[in-house]
Amino acid sequence: MKKKIVIAFLFILSLSAVQAQLLWKVTGNGLKHPSYLFGTHHLIPIQFLDSVPGLFKSFNDCETVVGEMVMNNIDATAKIQQAAIMPDHQQINELLNDEEYKTVDTELKSVLKFGLKEVSIMNPTLILTMYEMEIYKKLTGFTDDKQSDSYFQLIAEEKDKKVVGLETIDQQIAVLFGNGSLERQANVLVETVRQKNTILKEMIQLNKLYKTGKLDELIALSKGKGNITDMTEEEYANLVDKRNADWMTKLPKLMHESPCFIAVGAMHLGGKNGLIKLLQKEGYKVSPISN
């Protein structure tokens, strides 16, 4: 589960020429115009986008912007806030023993300046997300609060481009808060705090792999080696593989209707079940954009 959160943080600043591996051109199989596939990450200085060869030309050449979900959605915010609260009035102290509670509470107060009491009814995954985001910011000095996913959609609206989500907010909530029991999520929270230094090292390594566009190596590292904080095979399948398969039932139709700029998490691009391979199996030519 920890790796599920870390996966959400895989997009960071880079100036390397191999960034083109994050941007791919989709042609063939009857497409009248090319579409483009771009791997994103939620934590990225927006100026990073300027260093990706061909990115904005690809964006401008498309009529439709496709994301994991439509970000500018008032109902989505309300639903996420509701889902962030544990069901049946459950509280975090019911999921942790005294020693675990004290360990997490002390660390949260040190990093976030508030303890478990203030977030007692929140889903453990949300607590973990806030914690990892803050230690990530402290580690890297990252301050940009804009996300590349929402950035592309905002620009699309300004340019009167169509914006399409591959998932509903309810599907996103199921991924964010439903991939594993509350007990499992609480255990991951505890172990992440206990293994803070290791987690930070893994974040750094994951970022390096992203910077060089090594998607398959990034996926291999993200799957982990069986630690408590790593995703299980089932959790990874729910987070990545099954969603990719579902998106493939929608992407071909969208690309045939109009040229699409598809911006989704970088973890969804590589691997045998990634969008690049799945598109190729459907007969499309998928090639990296270079200088």
C-alpha positions as CSV (number, residue, x, y, z in Angstrom):
1,M,0.0,0.0,0.0
2,K,2.9,2.4,0.7
3,K,4.1,1.7,-2.8
4,K,0.6,2.6,-4.0
5,I,1.1,6.1,-2.5
6,V,4.7,6.3,-3.7
7,I,3.5,5.5,-7.3
8,A,1.4,8.6,-7.1
9,F,4.6,10.6,-6.5
10,L,6.7,9.3,-9.4
11,F,6.8,12.6,-11.5
12,I,9.6,15.0,-10.6
13,L,12.0,17.6,-12.2
14,S,14.4,16.5,-14.9
15,L,16.4,18.0,-17.7
16,S,17.6,14.8,-19.4
17,A,17.3,14.4,-23.1
18,V,15.7,10.9,-22.6
19,Q,12.6,12.5,-21.2
20,A,11.1,11.8,-24.6
21,Q,10.4,8.3,-23.4
22,L,7.6,9.8,-21.4
23,L,5.9,11.2,-24.5
24,W,4.7,8.8,-27.2
25,K,3.1,9.2,-30.6
26,V,0.2,6.8,-31.5
27,T,-0.5,6.2,-35.2
28,G,-1.8,3.5,-37.5
29,N,-4.8,1.1,-37.2
30,G,-7.0,3.5,-39.2
31,L,-6.3,6.7,-37.3
32,K,-6.7,9.8,-39.5
33,H,-4.5,11.9,-37.1
34,P,-1.9,10.9,-34.5
35,S,-2.7,10.9,-30.8
36,Y,-0.2,11.3,-28.0
37,L,0.4,9.5,-24.7
38,F,2.2,11.3,-21.9
39,G,3.2,9.9,-18.5
40,T,2.5,12.3,-15.6
41,H,3.1,12.6,-11.9
42,H,1.2,14.6,-9.3
43,L,4.3,16.3,-7.9
44,I,6.1,18.1,-10.6
45,P,7.2,21.7,-11.1
46,I,5.2,22.9,-14.0
47,Q,8.4,24.3,-15.6
48,F,9.5,20.7,-16.1
49,L,7.1,20.4,-18.9
50,D,9.1,23.0,-20.9
51,S,12.0,20.6,-21.0
52,V,10.1,17.7,-22.6
53,P,10.8,17.7,-26.4
54,G,7.7,18.1,-28.5
55,L,5.3,18.1,-25.5
56,F,3.4,21.3,-26.2
57,K,3.3,20.8,-30.0
58,S,1.8,17.4,-29.4
59,F,-0.7,19.0,-26.9
60,N,-1.6,21.8,-29.4
61,D,-2.1,19.4,-32.2
62,C,-4.8,17.5,-30.3
63,E,-8.5,18.4,-30.0
64,T,-9.3,16.3,-26.9
65,V,-7.4,16.0,-23.6
66,V,-7.9,12.7,-21.9
67,G,-7.0,12.1,-18.2
68,E,-7.6,9.5,-15.6
69,M,-10.6,11.6,-14.5
70,V,-12.0,15.1,-15.0
71,M,-10.2,17.1,-12.3
72,N,-12.3,20.3,-12.4
73,N,-15.3,18.7,-10.8
74,I,-17.0,20.2,-7.7
75,D,-18.8,17.0,-7.0
76,A,-15.5,15.1,-7.0
77,T,-14.1,17.2,-4.2
78,A,-17.2,16.6,-2.1
79,K,-17.1,12.9,-2.7
80,I,-13.4,12.5,-1.9
81,Q,-13.9,14.4,1.4
82,Q,-16.7,12.1,2.3
83,A,-14.8,9.0,1.3
84,A,-11.8,10.1,3.3
85,I,-13.8,9.5,6.5
86,M,-13.8,5.9,7.8
87,P,-17.2,4.2,7.8
88,D,-19.3,3.4,10.9
89,H,-17.7,6.1,13.0
90,Q,-14.5,4.1,13.2
91,Q,-11.4,5.8,14.5
92,I,-7.7,5.3,14.0
93,N,-7.0,4.3,17.6
94,E,-9.2,1.2,17.0
95,L,-6.8,0.1,14.3
96,L,-3.5,0.6,16.2
97,N,-2.2,-0.7,19.5
98,D,-0.8,1.8,22.1
99,E,2.8,1.5,20.9
100,E,1.9,1.9,17.2
101,Y,-0.4,4.9,18.0
102,K,2.4,6.6,19.9
103,T,4.9,6.0,17.2
104,V,2.7,7.4,14.4
105,D,1.4,10.3,16.6
106,T,4.8,11.5,17.5
107,E,6.1,11.4,13.9
108,L,3.0,13.2,12.6
109,K,3.4,16.0,15.1
110,S,7.1,16.3,14.1
111,V,6.4,16.4,10.4
112,L,2.9,17.8,10.0
113,K,2.6,19.7,13.2
114,F,-0.6,17.8,14.2
115,G,-1.2,14.4,15.6
116,L,-3.5,11.4,15.2
117,K,-6.2,13.0,17.4
118,E,-6.8,15.7,14.8
119,V,-7.3,13.1,12.0
120,S,-8.7,10.3,14.1
121,I,-11.6,9.6,11.7
122,M,-9.7,9.8,8.5
123,N,-8.8,6.9,6.3
124,P,-5.3,5.6,7.0
125,T,-4.3,6.0,3.4
126,L,-5.2,9.7,3.4
127,I,-3.1,10.2,6.6
128,L,-0.2,8.3,4.9
129,T,-0.6,10.5,1.7
130,M,-0.3,13.7,3.7
131,Y,2.6,12.4,5.7
132,E,4.6,11.1,2.6
133,M,3.9,14.3,0.7
134,E,5.3,16.4,3.5
135,I,8.4,14.4,4.0
136,Y,8.9,14.5,0.2
137,K,8.6,18.3,0.2
138,K,11.1,18.6,3.1
139,L,13.5,16.3,1.3
140,T,13.4,18.0,-2.2
141,G,12.3,21.5,-1.4
142,F,9.3,21.0,-3.7
143,T,6.8,23.8,-3.3
144,D,4.8,23.9,-6.5
145,D,1.2,23.1,-5.7
146,K,0.1,22.6,-9.3
147,Q,-0.3,19.2,-10.8
148,S,0.5,18.3,-14.4
149,D,-2.7,16.3,-14.7
150,S,-4.9,19.3,-13.8
151,Y,-2.6,21.7,-15.6
152,F,-3.3,20.1,-19.0
153,Q,-7.0,20.1,-18.3
154,L,-7.0,23.7,-17.3
155,I,-5.2,24.7,-20.4
156,A,-7.5,22.6,-22.5
157,E,-10.5,24.5,-21.1
158,E,-8.8,27.8,-21.9
159,K,-8.3,26.6,-25.5
160,D,-11.8,25.2,-25.8
161,K,-10.5,21.6,-26.1
162,K,-12.7,18.7,-25.1
163,V,-11.7,17.1,-21.7
164,V,-12.5,13.5,-21.1
165,G,-12.0,11.3,-18.0
166,L,-11.3,7.6,-18.4
167,E,-12.8,7.0,-14.9
168,T,-15.5,8.4,-12.8
169,I,-14.8,9.9,-9.4
170,D,-16.4,6.8,-7.7
171,Q,-13.9,4.6,-9.5
172,Q,-11.0,6.8,-8.4
173,I,-12.2,6.7,-4.8
174,A,-12.4,2.9,-5.0
175,V,-8.7,2.9,-6.0
176,L,-7.6,5.5,-3.5
177,F,-9.4,4.2,-0.4
178,G,-10.6,0.7,-1.2
179,N,-7.5,-1.1,-2.3
180,G,-7.0,-3.1,0.9
181,S,-8.7,-3.3,4.2
182,L,-8.5,-0.5,6.8
183,E,-6.4,-2.8,9.0
184,R,-4.0,-3.4,6.1
185,Q,-3.8,0.4,5.4
186,A,-3.2,1.1,9.1
187,N,-0.4,-1.5,9.2
188,V,1.2,0.2,6.1
189,L,1.0,3.6,7.8
190,V,2.8,2.3,10.9
191,E,5.5,0.5,8.9
192,T,6.1,3.5,6.7
193,V,6.7,5.7,9.7
194,R,9.1,3.1,11.2
195,Q,10.9,2.8,7.9
196,K,11.0,6.5,7.1
197,N,14.6,6.6,5.9
198,T,14.2,3.6,3.6
199,I,11.1,5.1,2.2
200,L,12.9,8.4,1.3
201,K,15.7,6.4,-0.4
202,E,13.2,4.6,-2.5
203,M,11.5,7.8,-3.4
204,I,14.8,9.2,-4.6
205,Q,15.5,6.1,-6.7
206,L,12.1,6.1,-8.2
207,N,12.5,9.7,-9.2
208,K,15.9,9.0,-10.8
209,L,14.3,6.2,-12.9
210,Y,11.5,8.6,-13.9
211,K,14.0,11.3,-14.9
212,T,15.7,8.9,-17.3
213,G,12.4,7.6,-18.7
214,K,13.1,4.0,-17.6
215,L,9.5,3.0,-17.3
216,D,10.0,-0.8,-16.9
217,E,12.7,-0.4,-14.2
218,L,10.4,2.1,-12.4
219,I,7.6,-0.4,-12.4
220,A,9.9,-3.2,-11.2
221,L,11.1,-1.1,-8.3
222,S,7.6,0.0,-7.4
223,K,6.3,-3.5,-7.1
224,G,8.7,-4.1,-4.2
225,K,10.1,-7.2,-2.7
226,G,7.5,-8.4,-0.4
227,N,7.9,-5.9,2.5
228,I,4.8,-5.0,4.5
229,T,4.7,-1.6,2.9
230,D,4.9,-3.0,-0.6
231,M,1.8,-3.6,-2.7
232,T,0.6,-7.2,-3.0
233,E,0.1,-8.6,-6.5
234,E,-3.6,-8.1,-6.1
235,E,-3.2,-4.4,-5.0
236,Y,-0.9,-3.7,-7.9
237,A,-3.3,-5.3,-10.4
238,N,-6.2,-3.2,-9.0
239,L,-4.2,0.0,-9.1
240,V,-2.5,-0.5,-12.5
241,D,-3.2,-3.5,-14.7
242,K,-7.0,-3.7,-14.4
243,R,-7.4,0.0,-14.9
244,N,-5.2,-0.2,-18.0
245,A,-7.4,-3.0,-19.4
246,D,-10.5,-0.9,-18.7
247,W,-9.0,2.2,-20.3
248,M,-8.3,0.2,-23.5
249,T,-12.0,-0.3,-24.0
250,K,-12.4,3.5,-24.3
251,L,-9.1,4.9,-25.8
252,P,-9.5,3.5,-29.3
253,K,-12.9,5.0,-29.8
254,L,-11.7,8.4,-28.4
255,M,-8.6,8.4,-30.7
256,H,-10.7,7.6,-33.8
257,E,-13.2,10.4,-33.0
258,S,-10.5,13.1,-32.7
259,P,-6.7,13.4,-32.0
260,C,-6.2,12.9,-28.3
261,F,-3.5,14.1,-25.8
262,I,-3.7,11.3,-23.2
263,A,-2.1,12.3,-19.9
264,V,-2.1,9.5,-17.3
265,G,0.3,8.4,-14.5
266,A,3.7,7.2,-15.8
267,M,3.2,3.8,-14.2
268,H,0.4,3.0,-16.6
269,L,2.7,3.3,-19.7
270,G,5.3,0.6,-19.3
271,G,5.4,-3.1,-18.7
272,K,3.7,-6.0,-20.4
273,N,0.3,-4.8,-19.3
274,G,1.0,-1.1,-19.9
275,L,-0.8,1.1,-22.3
276,I,2.1,1.1,-24.8
277,K,2.1,-2.7,-25.2
278,L,-1.7,-2.9,-25.1
279,L,-2.0,-0.3,-27.9
280,Q,0.6,-2.1,-29.9
281,K,-1.3,-5.4,-29.5
282,E,-4.4,-3.6,-30.9
283,G,-2.4,-2.7,-34.0
284,Y,-1.3,0.8,-33.3
285,K,2.2,2.1,-33.8
286,V,3.5,3.7,-30.6
287,S,6.8,5.5,-30.9
288,P,8.7,7.8,-28.5
289,I,8.9,11.5,-29.5
290,S,12.5,12.6,-29.9
291,N,14.2,15.9,-30.6
